[in-house]
């Protein structure tokens, strides 16, 4: 298993090995192609996630998409923002 | 299930039997350190505080120092003061929990300076250390364990392997009458609803939410994005993108038990079972707060790797991934990366961790102890004047 789906509600999976662009993955019974290099432990989008939509891991909200995130993309600080402790928005 | 521990006069149980040389003010650090270097069986804790503080900040510093001295892993204490500081030795000695342990007081200005103060303090420490050496471990119930849980230098695996295994151990300890401390309030932001569902009562839920609001309020008042410091740069390199994601991994350490109580920094729990202490996420301030609150052993999970260890409480280090275990074998006691590869289940690794916990509580030295890691920091809530 290269990508872990923690909870069936999740829209991201966790790379259990470093992934390269073009890698074919099977996650929760579905096929998926990695769109870029994704380091060990980092997240890959399992579905298209429109900007502003919640990113779900552990079956819980971990933040929201800053931009449109295409299925198979690396999901991290460049396209996912926190909703908590945001003094910059307060 | 039982372990071998040191029974104290107040009925608490130690997993270690240290003589502590405790400066009440930064000015006494060097002499306290010299005493501990001279006398076998002693440990000194250096810190930067103890003078020109006031209000809550002063109280919290006194409580942390006195709580550390009261910890059941300490046989007796030599408290070292300068003589003109805001936090006097008498104040720390009288703030100690009524533990019945021997306490000796040394004031540098009354002893004629460094050399004679060091010699006098060393004689006090020799006396206590010899007394301590005559104590024998006795069989104790697992219910006497007060476990501090901690994660530091987390990565995305922490919430998948090491923290769930620690949660399994937390649940077993609580079932057997033990006490488990969860802390790191910052790292519950975004996971508070999970703990609220398990709060023993409305008051516990309100106390938990108040602690989280206070911590998040500090971030909001700063005008900055918390993500400038939480998650840390290392957390992010390890795959954690937001504080919510970090918290949802952290909260696994608490297992699935009922949350009995929420206590302030460096307070002793008044209940058994799962208790939350309101501490920052900063590793050493958290560790020191839990030690002052009376934990007699700590399990510390890490994904990036940390050598941290308390000077008086054994700190068992668990890696969340096997690459880290291989890279920092000198610091890591047990690898939880086997959960990710399928070699272990959370339950089977939890059982190994529980076995290790009982060995360590009975005297097995942890890697942090073998390498004399001795980390201590007090969470300050106000400025120095």
Interface residues (C-beta under 8 A of the other chain):
Chain A: X4 X6 X14 X15 X16 X39 X40 X41 X42 X43 X57 X58 X60 X61 X62 X63 X75 X76 X77 X80 X81 X82 X83 X84 X85 X86 X87 X88 X89 X90
Chain B: X155 X156 X157 X159 X160 X186 X189 X190 X191 X194 X216 X219 X220 X221 X222 X223 X224 X225 X226 X227 X230 X236 X238 X239 X241 X242 X243 X244 X245 X248 X249 X303 X321 X323 X340
